[in-house]
Amino acid sequence: MADWDLLLTNARLATMREGGTPFGAIDHAAIALRDGAIAWLGESASLPGGTAASTIDLEQRWVTPALIDCHTHLVFAGNRAREFDLRLQGVSYEEIARQGGGIMSTVDATRAADETALLRSSSARLQALLAEGVATVEIKSGYGLDTASELKMLRVARQLAAAAGISVQTTFLGAHAVPREFAGKKSAYLDMLLGDMLPRVAEAGLANAVDAYCESIAFSPEEVARVFELARKLNLPVKLHADQLSDCGAAELAARFEALSADHLEYTSAAGVRALAASGTVAVLLPGAFLSLRETQLPPIEALRASGVPLAVATDCNPGTSPVCSLQAAMHLATSLFRLTPEETLAGTTRNAARALGLGDRGILEIGKRADLAIWDIEHPAELCYWLGLNPLHRLLVAGEPRTG
């Protein structure tokens, strides 16, 4: 019996372990896989004796942890290209939302779609990510806003994972907006969410986490706190759309509930940054939304960096504010718009993205971690942020098995 299922030789590894060489790089390396996990890695000269069922010479290609997209709204029906056109004409996102557009138009389309239609349309978006080396994706609900439709979205997200053979982490986002049938009755909608929707989602085991949209056009910190208190009782970790359009103390709220992540953060204050640092909450940066909304208020990158807040990067794939189905494009935007370094950006789509999802078994190349590996035709890891529109993926392994987009 072979010692390893697969041995990759003549490789260059960007392990993304902290400290040491940039990118945690190991040159002239090998990596051995067994039972879907990394069994050994290091310089080829130190490779222990053993046999492999299969060996591949990577011809000096780079290997990184497979990419992780830790914030998406990937399951939805329809599109909002008309609203994109309106924003180009100067109509703000808030104005569109207040006029009954925005999220509500996607809610209408998603409620009307059956699971087969949702699965078909969402699969194309997931395949685009898979083709770029993504092996783990977070998918939020939040376009159903009634119990049956929210459950439908979460079931489709789980079906996508099974069909694609990758990992999908599902997040319940019932506190995304107030649906039309509850117009002027937000408290009644929250009562329904807390009394029926969230308990049903938890009972069905369809969510890995709970999220909310904390903003003046959505839910207040006090309202979100009610959702998070119930999530805590149901043993579900929380995440938060925080301070995207204004500073409403959302970062501090996320920290108070020890959220896995606080996402967006364009208007987060110095106090919010300090709170995130103290709680260990990951800051998820979403440059696709920043670009699409033509924002000018940058997240407090320097303050987050100086305070040691872990930085992640994601697509925020959604039909309204970030129609982005490319994590590599988000990586390019994170460097060009937010001035993250290529190493910070790759850490943000591997190590820190895993942390933002509460996943300790992936995101770095290390013995015992899942063998989710991306193999690249590049000369240096910085190229993963440098190119825009060129996909250098050579091969993707998910738990040691090859996947193709």
Helices and strands as residue ranges (DSSP letters): E 6-14, G 22-24, E 25-34, E 37-43, G 44-46, E 55-57, E 62-65, E 67-69, H 81-88, H 93-98, H 103-112, H 115-130, E 134-140, H 147-164, E 167-175, G 180-182, H 186-192, I 193-197, H 198-204, E 209-214, H 221-233, E 239-242, H 250-256, E 261-264, H 270-279, E 282-285, H 287-292, H 301-306, E 311-313, H 327-336, H 342-348, H 351-356, E 373-376, H 383-386, E 393-398, E 401-403
